[in-house]
Amino acid sequence: MFTGIVAGQGTVRSVETRPDGRSARLLVDAGPLVADLPHGGSLAVNGVCLTATRTEEIGAGQFLADVIGETLVRTTLGALAPGDTVNLERCVPAGGRLDGHVVQGHVDGTGTVVAREDLGEWERVRIAVPGELAPFVAEKGSVAVDGVSLTVTAVSAPGAAEPWFEIGLIPATLAETTLGRRPVGASVNLEVDVLAKYAQRLLAFARTDSTPAPEAGPTAGEGA
C-alpha cells in the first residue's frame, strides 16, 4: 500500500519491450530511495506498483521490474522512453504516517491534461477523465494522478459528454513531482478512491440480487 506522497523522482534508463509486445522490462535510476529495496519489494513508478526483480544484475541505486501487458495497456508506462522522469514512492511501512490517502498502486486508467492555469504560487489543472471513472471522482475527494495524492477541487456535471475534474498544485507538488511539467495534452495515470470502487461493486450486486425474501413466520404471540 502507498499514500500518494512522492518520495523522489527517478530517470528511466531503459525500456526493453518483448518482441510480442505483451511485456517489457523497465530499468530506472532511483538513487538512494531503493538502497535497501530487496528482490520482490514494491516501488510505485508514476503511481504503478511494480515489483523489484533481479537486483543482483543491476547497479547501485537502480530499480528493475518486469511490466506485464495489462499494465502496458492500462497505464502510461508503455510510452516511457530513456531519459523520462518518473515519480517514485516506497510502500508505507506498518505504523507509518498516512499523509496522503490509501493508494494501492493499481491504476484504473489514464486521463489527459486539458488545461493549466497559473494562479501565482499555485496552478489549477483540469484533467479529462474516462467516462467509466467519472462517477468515482468527487469534489473534495481524493485521487492519485501519476502516483500523487491530490484533493479534487471541482468536477464536471453527471452525464457530461466530456467529463473532467480539477486539482490544485501547490509549489511543493510543482517542484517535487513530474506534475509540474506535464503539458496540456499529456497523458497521466489515474487511480480513483478504492472505497468508492468497493461501494459501486456492492451496489451492483444489490441491484442484481434476485433471491426471494424468506417468508415471515409467526411472530411472538401468534399461533394456535
C-alpha positions, 0 to 999 in steps of 0.5 A: 500500500502507498499514500500518494506522497512522492518520495523522489523522482527517478530517470528511466534508463531503459525500456526493453519491450518483448518482441510480442509486445505483451511485456517489457522490462523497465530499468530506472535510476532511483538513487538512494530511495531503493538502497535497501529495496530487496528482490520482490519489494514494491516501488510505485513508478508514476503511481504503478506498483511494480515489483523489484526483480533481479537486483543482483544484475543491476547497479547501485541505486537502480530499480528493475521490474518486469511490466506485464501487458495489462499494465502496458495497456492500462497505464502510461508506462508503455510510452516511457522512453530513456531519459523520462522522469518518473515519480517514485514512492516506497510502500508505507511501512506498518505504523507509518504516517498516512499523509496522503490517502490509501493508494494501492498502486493499481491504476484504473486508467489514464486521463489527459491534461486539458488545461493549466492555469497559473494562479501565482504560487499555485496552478489549477489543472483540469484533467479529462477523465474516462467516462467509466471513472467519472462517477468515482471522482468527487469534489473534495475527494481524493485521487492519485494522478501519476502516483500523487495524492491530490484533493479534487477541487471541482468536477464536471456535471453527471452525464457530461459528454466530456467529463473532467475534474480539477486539482490544485498544485501547490509549489511543493507538488510543482517542484517535487513531482513530474506534475509540474511539467506535464503539458496540456495534452499529456497523458497521466495515470489515474487511480480513483478512491478504492472505497468508492470502487468497493461501494459501486461493486456492492451496489451492483450486486444489490441491484442484481440480487434476485433471491426471494425474501424468506417468508415471515413466520409467526411472530411472538404471540401468534399461533394456535 
